[in-house]
Amino acid sequence: MITWIVTTIAILVALAPVTRERLSRFAELTGLTVTSADARRIIDHFAERRRWRLITLVPAVPLVLLTDDPFYLVLGWCAVSVLCHARQPALQTEIYRTTWQLSLAGSLAVCAYFVVDREFTAEVLARTTAVLAVALAVRHLTREPAPRPPAGASPAELAIGHWSTRSLYLAGTAIVLSGALLTPGQAPERILPEYTLPKSVPDGTAAFTTARKLTAPTCALNDLLDDPCQSWQVNGEPFPQAAPYISRKGKAPTKPPFARSQNRKAVVYLGRRDRRMVYQDAGNIRPLTGPLADAAVPTATFARQNRYVALVKEGARIIDTQTWTTVSIPGVRRVHDLSMAGIVATTPAGVLVLDHRGRTRMRLPARKVGKNIVGDTYHLSPDGRRLVIVRGLIRVETYDASTGTRVSSVEPEFGDEYLAAGLGWTEKGRFLVRDTSDRVHALDLTTGRLRKRS
């Protein structure tokens, strides 16, 4: 802030015109009695210096404001005394020459110290270059003795020569000293918090070919330490890129979604660092969402196919992992079946069968289910023509997936056993179910007859 204020003041002073008061001050400092003939010459000299000062401040001011380094302001202000040095006779300049020589020696010593004993930065290089350039310019302008005053020299010429040489030495001194002593403005150091135990965050990204085993974090969340039990494990090895916990307002930390495809070749998880939902297989890591708040993290599932991923949170997004196209289905609360044949999802209003463009093919009203009754499960045939609904592990209903017409409704008989689950379709178009003894049967959806399978 101080640099900005000083720069503004310098610009305003440089813009000030050459006034009668300035002429009087020059006459007083030089002991000159100004005549009307001398006044014009002196005013022209200072007007030229004013014009060149504005020119040198044009590149200097942006450098000052960008780097917060006041050295460039001093360089821009004083360079005019080097550029506009008047080669006129000068008297009594020994003290200024001595001051200049001492300051130059000290400045070069400081620059050499920075170059040798400290890191050689671009800032040090720029300052050293400026100091050397000014030193060479002053030496070139003053290496010859000042000429003797000619017989017809006017008092104004003598005064201007003395003033110009004096200004040359003083400007050179100011430049080299500021290059050695001034430091760029720096932001105040951040106040460190009170000491706490270090938290170790694992680095790196784990990879896999086949995710044979998936283990969730097993110990409570601890903000101070990162134990192996606080990381997801894939094939018994830490998987540090997956977030171990999510926190929701008013609830204890819970485990975030971590889904594995049926062929165990891919997983979907919440990233630890960027908080994005991420797809990963042996050769690909791809974010599926932007950064998410913990309350907005969706559930993830591969459903029955490895190609498609469903992210559900107040609506569903179906992602094709081969083309990376995305279909959004508003209002969906759960995706039950997802295959090449279509999508089966439920909303608060009912059951939907959709194609992969999100267009509804069939709609059924919602069925109320009691607290102690098992919910319905849904299975779309491989050709997409039939939808089988297992109602509460009692009845199996078949629907035409294009019209929503119920084709059949059967209650399979297992003797002493009961229906435990619907398993879906085989490649030959048979529908499989499992009884409570874990035996698998092929079910005739029209008659309800069972055929035992090993």
C-alpha positions as CSV (number, residue, x, y, z in Angstrom):
1,M,0.0,0.0,0.0
2,I,2.9,2.4,0.9
3,T,4.5,1.7,-2.5
4,W,1.3,2.7,-4.3
5,I,1.0,6.0,-2.3
6,V,4.7,6.9,-3.0
7,T,4.3,6.1,-6.7
8,T,1.2,8.3,-7.0
9,I,3.0,11.2,-5.3
10,A,6.0,10.8,-7.6
11,I,3.8,10.9,-10.7
12,L,2.0,14.1,-9.5
13,V,5.3,15.8,-8.7
14,A,6.7,14.9,-12.2
15,L,3.6,16.3,-13.8
16,A,4.1,19.7,-12.1
17,P,5.1,22.4,-14.6
18,V,8.2,24.6,-14.3
19,T,7.0,27.6,-12.2
20,R,8.5,31.0,-11.2
21,E,9.0,29.6,-7.7
22,R,11.2,26.8,-9.0
23,L,13.3,29.3,-11.0
24,S,13.7,31.5,-7.8
25,R,14.7,28.4,-5.8
26,F,17.3,27.5,-8.4
27,A,18.7,31.0,-8.3
28,E,18.9,31.0,-4.5
29,L,20.7,27.6,-4.3
30,T,23.3,28.6,-7.0
31,G,23.7,32.2,-5.9
32,L,22.7,33.3,-9.4
33,T,21.1,36.6,-10.2
34,V,18.7,35.7,-13.0
35,T,18.3,38.1,-15.8
36,S,15.5,38.1,-18.4
37,A,18.0,36.6,-20.9
38,D,19.1,33.8,-18.6
39,A,15.6,32.9,-17.4
40,R,14.5,31.5,-20.8
41,R,17.6,29.3,-20.9
42,I,17.2,27.9,-17.4
43,I,13.4,27.3,-17.9
44,D,14.1,25.4,-21.1
45,H,16.7,23.2,-19.3
46,F,14.3,22.3,-16.5
47,A,11.4,21.8,-19.0
48,E,13.5,19.3,-20.9
49,R,14.4,17.4,-17.7
50,R,10.6,17.3,-16.8
51,R,9.7,15.8,-20.2
52,W,12.4,13.1,-19.9
53,R,11.4,12.3,-16.4
54,L,7.9,11.6,-17.5
55,I,9.3,9.4,-20.3
56,T,11.5,7.3,-17.9
57,L,8.6,6.9,-15.4
58,V,6.4,5.3,-18.1
59,P,8.2,1.9,-17.9
60,A,9.2,2.3,-14.3
61,V,5.7,2.7,-12.8
62,P,4.3,-0.6,-14.1
63,L,7.4,-2.4,-12.8
64,V,6.9,-0.9,-9.4
65,L,3.2,-1.8,-9.2
66,L,3.8,-5.4,-10.5
67,T,6.8,-6.3,-8.3
68,D,6.1,-4.0,-5.3
69,D,9.8,-3.0,-5.6
70,P,10.6,0.7,-4.9
71,F,14.0,0.4,-6.6
72,Y,12.4,0.8,-10.0
73,L,10.8,4.1,-8.9
74,V,14.1,5.5,-7.8
75,L,15.7,4.3,-11.1
76,G,13.0,5.9,-13.2
77,W,13.1,9.2,-11.3
78,C,16.9,9.6,-11.2
79,A,17.7,8.3,-14.7
80,V,16.8,11.7,-16.2
81,S,19.9,13.2,-14.5
82,V,22.1,10.7,-16.5
83,L,20.2,11.1,-19.7
84,C,20.1,14.9,-19.7
85,H,23.5,15.7,-18.3
86,A,24.7,19.1,-19.6
87,R,28.3,19.1,-20.7
88,Q,29.0,22.5,-19.3
89,P,31.7,23.8,-17.0
90,A,31.2,22.7,-13.5
91,L,32.8,24.1,-10.3
92,Q,33.3,22.6,-6.9
93,T,32.0,19.1,-7.5
94,E,34.8,17.1,-5.6
95,I,32.6,16.4,-2.6
96,Y,29.8,14.9,-4.9
97,R,32.4,12.9,-6.8
98,T,33.8,11.4,-3.6
99,T,30.3,10.6,-2.3
100,W,29.5,8.8,-5.6
101,Q,32.7,6.8,-5.5
102,L,32.1,5.6,-2.0
103,S,28.5,4.7,-2.6
104,L,29.4,2.8,-5.8
105,A,32.0,0.8,-4.0
106,G,29.7,-0.1,-1.2
107,S,26.8,-1.0,-3.5
108,L,29.0,-3.3,-5.6
109,A,30.2,-5.0,-2.5
110,V,26.6,-5.7,-1.4
111,C,25.6,-6.9,-4.9
112,A,28.6,-9.3,-4.9
113,Y,27.6,-10.6,-1.5
114,F,24.1,-11.4,-2.8
115,V,25.5,-13.1,-5.9
116,V,28.0,-15.2,-4.1
117,D,26.5,-16.0,-0.7
118,R,22.8,-16.1,-1.5
119,E,20.5,-17.5,-4.1
120,F,21.0,-15.7,-7.5
121,T,17.5,-14.7,-8.4
122,A,16.1,-12.7,-11.3
123,E,15.6,-9.8,-9.0
124,V,19.3,-9.8,-8.0
125,L,20.3,-10.0,-11.7
126,A,18.1,-7.0,-12.6
127,R,19.4,-4.8,-9.8
128,T,23.1,-5.7,-10.5
129,T,22.6,-5.0,-14.2
130,A,21.0,-1.6,-13.4
131,V,23.8,-0.6,-11.0
132,L,26.5,-1.6,-13.5
133,A,24.8,0.3,-16.3
134,V,24.5,3.5,-14.2
135,A,28.1,3.2,-13.1
136,L,29.4,2.9,-16.6
137,A,27.2,5.8,-17.8
138,V,28.4,8.1,-15.0
139,R,32.0,7.2,-15.6
140,H,31.6,7.9,-19.4
141,L,30.1,11.3,-18.7
142,T,32.6,12.4,-16.1
143,R,35.9,10.7,-17.2
144,E,37.2,13.9,-18.8
145,P,37.9,16.9,-16.6
146,A,35.3,19.6,-16.8
147,P,36.2,22.2,-19.4
148,R,37.3,25.6,-18.2
149,P,34.7,28.3,-18.5
150,P,35.0,30.1,-21.8
151,A,35.7,33.8,-21.8
152,G,32.2,34.7,-22.9
153,A,30.3,32.1,-20.7
154,S,27.2,33.5,-19.1
155,P,26.4,33.0,-15.4
156,A,23.4,30.9,-16.4
157,E,25.7,28.4,-18.3
158,L,28.0,28.1,-15.3
159,A,25.1,27.5,-13.0
160,I,23.5,24.9,-15.2
161,G,26.8,23.0,-15.6
162,H,27.4,23.0,-11.9
163,W,23.8,21.9,-11.2
164,S,23.8,19.2,-13.8
165,T,27.1,17.6,-12.7
166,R,25.9,17.8,-9.1
167,S,22.6,16.1,-10.0
168,L,24.5,13.4,-12.0
169,Y,26.5,12.3,-9.0
170,L,23.6,12.5,-6.6
171,A,21.3,10.6,-8.9
172,G,23.9,7.9,-9.5
173,T,24.5,7.6,-5.8
174,A,20.7,7.3,-5.1
175,I,20.4,4.5,-7.8
176,V,23.3,2.4,-6.6
177,L,22.4,2.7,-2.9
178,S,18.7,1.9,-3.5
179,G,19.8,-1.1,-5.6
180,A,21.8,-2.4,-2.6
181,L,19.6,-1.4,0.3
182,L,15.9,-1.4,-0.7
183,T,13.9,-4.7,-0.5
184,P,10.7,-5.5,-2.3
185,G,7.5,-5.2,-0.4
186,Q,6.5,-8.5,1.1
187,A,3.2,-9.8,2.5
188,P,3.3,-10.2,6.3
189,E,4.2,-13.7,7.4
190,R,1.2,-15.9,8.2
191,I,0.7,-16.4,12.0
192,L,1.2,-20.1,12.6
193,P,-1.5,-21.8,14.7
194,E,-0.8,-23.5,18.0
195,Y,1.2,-26.7,17.7
196,T,-0.8,-29.8,16.8
197,L,0.2,-33.3,16.1
198,P,1.2,-33.8,12.4
199,K,-1.3,-35.4,10.2
200,S,0.1,-37.8,7.6
201,V,-1.8,-37.8,4.3
202,P,-0.7,-40.7,2.0
203,D,0.6,-39.6,-1.4
204,G,0.6,-41.4,-4.6
205,T,-2.1,-43.3,-6.6
206,A,-2.6,-47.0,-6.2
207,A,-3.3,-49.1,-9.3
208,F,-4.7,-52.5,-10.0
209,T,-5.4,-54.9,-12.8
210,T,-8.2,-56.9,-11.1
211,A,-9.8,-55.7,-7.9
212,R,-10.2,-59.1,-6.3
213,K,-10.8,-57.9,-2.8
214,L,-12.3,-54.6,-1.5
215,T,-12.0,-53.7,2.2
216,A,-13.6,-50.6,3.8
217,P,-11.9,-48.5,6.5
218,T,-12.2,-50.4,9.8
219,C,-11.4,-47.8,12.5
220,A,-13.0,-44.5,13.6
221,L,-12.1,-41.3,11.9
222,N,-9.2,-39.5,13.5
223,D,-8.2,-36.0,12.2
224,L,-4.7,-36.1,13.7
225,L,-3.3,-39.4,12.4
226,D,-3.7,-41.5,9.3
227,D,-3.5,-45.2,10.2
228,P,-3.8,-48.0,7.6
229,C,-7.2,-48.9,9.1
230,Q,-8.4,-45.5,8.0
231,S,-7.9,-46.2,4.3
232,W,-9.7,-48.2,1.7
233,Q,-7.9,-51.4,0.7
234,V,-7.8,-53.0,-2.7
235,N,-6.3,-56.4,-2.9
236,G,-5.0,-55.9,0.7
237,E,-3.0,-52.8,-0.3
238,P,-3.9,-49.1,0.7
239,F,-5.9,-47.2,-1.9
240,P,-5.0,-43.6,-0.8
241,Q,-6.8,-41.8,-3.5
242,A,-10.2,-42.8,-2.2
243,A,-11.8,-40.7,0.6
244,P,-12.3,-42.9,3.7
245,Y,-15.2,-41.0,5.2
246,I,-17.8,-38.4,4.5
247,S,-19.5,-36.1,7.1
248,R,-23.0,-34.9,7.0
249,K,-24.5,-32.3,9.3
250,G,-25.9,-33.7,12.5
251,K,-24.6,-37.2,11.7
252,A,-21.5,-39.3,12.5
253,P,-19.0,-39.7,9.7
254,T,-19.9,-42.6,7.3
255,K,-18.1,-44.4,4.5
256,P,-18.5,-42.9,1.0
257,P,-19.5,-45.0,-2.0
258,F,-17.0,-47.4,-3.4
259,A,-18.5,-49.6,-6.2
260,R,-16.8,-52.5,-8.0
261,S,-17.8,-53.8,-11.4
262,Q,-19.1,-57.4,-11.8
263,N,-15.9,-58.4,-13.7
264,R,-13.8,-56.8,-11.0
265,K,-11.9,-54.7,-13.6
266,A,-13.1,-51.3,-12.6
267,V,-14.1,-49.3,-9.5
268,V,-15.9,-46.0,-8.8
269,Y,-15.1,-44.0,-5.6
270,L,-15.0,-40.6,-4.1
271,G,-11.6,-38.9,-4.5
272,R,-9.8,-38.0,-1.2
273,R,-8.2,-34.7,-2.5
274,D,-10.5,-33.2,-5.1
275,R,-13.8,-34.8,-3.7
276,R,-14.9,-35.9,-7.2
277,M,-16.5,-39.2,-8.1
278,V,-13.9,-41.1,-10.0
279,Y,-13.8,-44.1,-12.4
280,Q,-10.6,-46.2,-12.4
281,D,-9.5,-49.4,-14.1
282,A,-6.1,-50.8,-15.1
283,G,-5.3,-48.1,-17.6
284,N,-7.7,-45.2,-17.0
285,I,-8.6,-42.7,-14.2
286,R,-11.4,-40.4,-15.1
287,P,-13.4,-38.0,-13.0
288,L,-17.2,-38.4,-13.4
289,T,-18.3,-35.3,-11.5
290,G,-17.0,-31.9,-10.3
291,P,-16.0,-31.3,-6.7
292,L,-18.8,-32.4,-4.3
293,A,-19.9,-31.4,-0.9
294,D,-20.3,-34.4,1.4
295,A,-24.1,-33.9,1.5
296,A,-24.2,-34.1,-2.3
297,V,-22.2,-37.4,-2.8
298,P,-24.3,-39.8,-4.9
299,T,-24.5,-43.6,-4.6
300,A,-22.7,-45.5,-7.3
301,T,-23.5,-48.8,-9.0
302,F,-22.5,-50.7,-12.0
303,A,-25.8,-52.6,-11.9
304,R,-25.7,-55.8,-14.0
305,Q,-23.2,-54.5,-16.6
306,N,-19.6,-53.4,-16.5
307,R,-20.0,-50.8,-19.2
308,Y,-22.4,-48.4,-17.5
309,V,-22.2,-46.6,-14.2
310,A,-25.2,-45.1,-12.4
311,L,-24.8,-42.1,-10.0
312,V,-28.0,-41.5,-8.0
313,K,-28.7,-38.5,-5.8
314,E,-32.1,-36.8,-6.2
315,G,-31.9,-37.9,-9.9
316,A,-29.7,-40.3,-11.8
317,R,-26.8,-39.9,-14.2
318,I,-26.1,-42.9,-16.4
319,I,-22.5,-42.8,-17.8
320,D,-21.2,-45.0,-20.6
321,T,-17.6,-45.9,-19.8
322,Q,-16.7,-46.6,-23.4
323,T,-18.0,-43.4,-25.0
324,W,-18.3,-41.3,-21.8
325,T,-21.7,-40.0,-22.8
326,T,-24.0,-39.1,-20.0
327,V,-27.8,-39.4,-19.6
328,S,-29.6,-37.5,-16.8
329,I,-32.9,-38.9,-15.5
330,P,-34.6,-36.4,-13.1
331,G,-36.5,-37.7,-10.1
332,V,-34.9,-41.1,-9.9
333,R,-34.2,-42.4,-6.4
334,R,-32.7,-45.8,-7.4
335,V,-31.4,-47.6,-10.5
336,H,-32.3,-51.3,-10.2
337,D,-31.1,-52.7,-13.6
338,L,-28.8,-51.3,-16.2
339,S,-27.8,-53.2,-19.3
340,M,-27.5,-52.9,-23.0
341,A,-31.2,-53.5,-23.2
342,G,-32.2,-50.5,-21.1
343,I,-32.6,-49.0,-17.7
344,V,-35.0,-49.9,-14.9
345,A,-35.3,-47.2,-12.2
346,T,-37.8,-46.2,-9.5
347,T,-39.1,-42.8,-8.6
348,P,-41.5,-41.8,-5.7
349,A,-44.3,-42.2,-8.3
350,G,-43.5,-45.6,-9.8
351,V,-41.3,-47.8,-11.9
352,L,-39.7,-46.7,-15.2
353,V,-38.2,-48.6,-18.0
354,L,-36.1,-46.3,-20.2
355,D,-33.7,-46.5,-23.1
356,H,-30.2,-45.2,-23.0
357,R,-31.2,-41.8,-24.2
358,G,-33.4,-41.4,-21.1
359,R,-36.7,-41.8,-22.9
360,T,-39.4,-43.6,-21.0
361,R,-40.6,-46.9,-22.6
362,M,-42.9,-48.1,-19.8
363,R,-44.3,-46.8,-16.6
364,L,-45.9,-48.6,-13.6
365,P,-47.4,-47.0,-10.5
366,A,-45.6,-47.3,-7.2
367,R,-46.6,-50.1,-4.8
368,K,-46.8,-49.4,-1.1
369,V,-44.6,-51.8,0.9
370,G,-44.9,-52.3,4.7
371,K,-42.0,-51.9,7.1
372,N,-41.4,-55.7,7.5
373,I,-42.0,-56.7,3.9
374,V,-39.1,-57.2,1.5
375,G,-39.1,-54.7,-1.3
376,D,-39.6,-55.6,-5.0
377,T,-36.7,-56.4,-7.3
378,Y,-36.6,-55.7,-11.1
379,H,-35.0,-57.7,-13.9
380,L,-35.0,-56.6,-17.6
381,S,-34.6,-59.4,-20.2
382,P,-31.5,-59.3,-22.4
383,D,-33.6,-58.3,-25.4
384,G,-35.4,-55.6,-23.5
385,R,-38.9,-57.0,-24.2
386,R,-39.9,-58.3,-20.8
387,L,-39.6,-56.9,-17.3
388,V,-39.8,-59.4,-14.4
389,I,-40.7,-58.1,-10.9
390,V,-40.2,-60.2,-7.9
391,R,-42.9,-59.0,-5.4
392,G,-41.9,-59.5,-1.8
393,L,-40.3,-62.9,-2.4
394,I,-43.8,-64.4,-2.9
395,R,-45.0,-63.7,-6.5
396,V,-43.1,-63.2,-9.8
397,E,-44.8,-61.0,-12.3
398,T,-43.9,-60.5,-16.0
399,Y,-44.6,-57.3,-18.0
400,D,-44.4,-56.3,-21.6
401,A,-41.6,-53.7,-21.4
402,S,-43.0,-51.7,-24.3
403,T,-46.7,-51.4,-23.2
404,G,-46.7,-52.0,-19.5
405,T,-49.2,-54.9,-19.9
406,R,-48.8,-57.7,-17.3
407,V,-48.2,-60.9,-19.2
408,S,-48.2,-63.4,-16.3
409,S,-48.1,-63.7,-12.5
410,V,-46.9,-66.9,-10.8
411,E,-46.1,-68.0,-7.2
412,P,-43.4,-70.7,-7.4
413,E,-43.6,-73.6,-5.1
414,F,-40.4,-74.9,-3.5
415,G,-41.8,-77.5,-1.2
416,D,-40.3,-77.0,2.2
417,E,-38.3,-74.0,1.0
418,Y,-39.2,-70.5,0.0
419,L,-38.2,-68.0,-2.7
420,A,-35.0,-66.1,-1.5
421,A,-34.1,-64.0,-4.5
422,G,-34.5,-63.5,-8.2
423,L,-31.1,-63.9,-10.0
424,G,-31.9,-62.6,-13.4
425,W,-31.6,-64.0,-16.9
426,T,-29.3,-66.5,-18.5
427,E,-27.9,-66.1,-22.0
428,K,-30.5,-68.6,-23.3
429,G,-33.3,-66.5,-22.0
430,R,-34.2,-68.4,-18.8
431,F,-35.0,-66.7,-15.6
432,L,-33.2,-67.9,-12.5
433,V,-34.3,-67.8,-8.9
434,R,-32.7,-69.1,-5.6
435,D,-34.5,-70.7,-2.7
436,T,-33.7,-70.4,1.0
437,S,-31.4,-73.4,0.8
438,D,-29.3,-71.6,-1.8
439,R,-30.3,-73.9,-4.6
440,V,-30.8,-72.3,-8.0
441,H,-33.8,-73.0,-10.2
442,A,-34.9,-72.0,-13.7
443,L,-38.4,-70.6,-13.4
444,D,-41.1,-70.9,-16.1
445,L,-42.6,-67.4,-16.0
446,T,-45.9,-68.6,-17.6
447,T,-46.6,-71.7,-15.5
448,G,-44.5,-71.2,-12.4
449,R,-42.8,-74.6,-12.8
450,L,-39.3,-74.9,-11.5
451,R,-36.3,-76.7,-12.9
452,K,-33.5,-77.4,-10.5
453,R,-30.0,-76.4,-11.4
454,S,-26.8,-77.2,-9.8
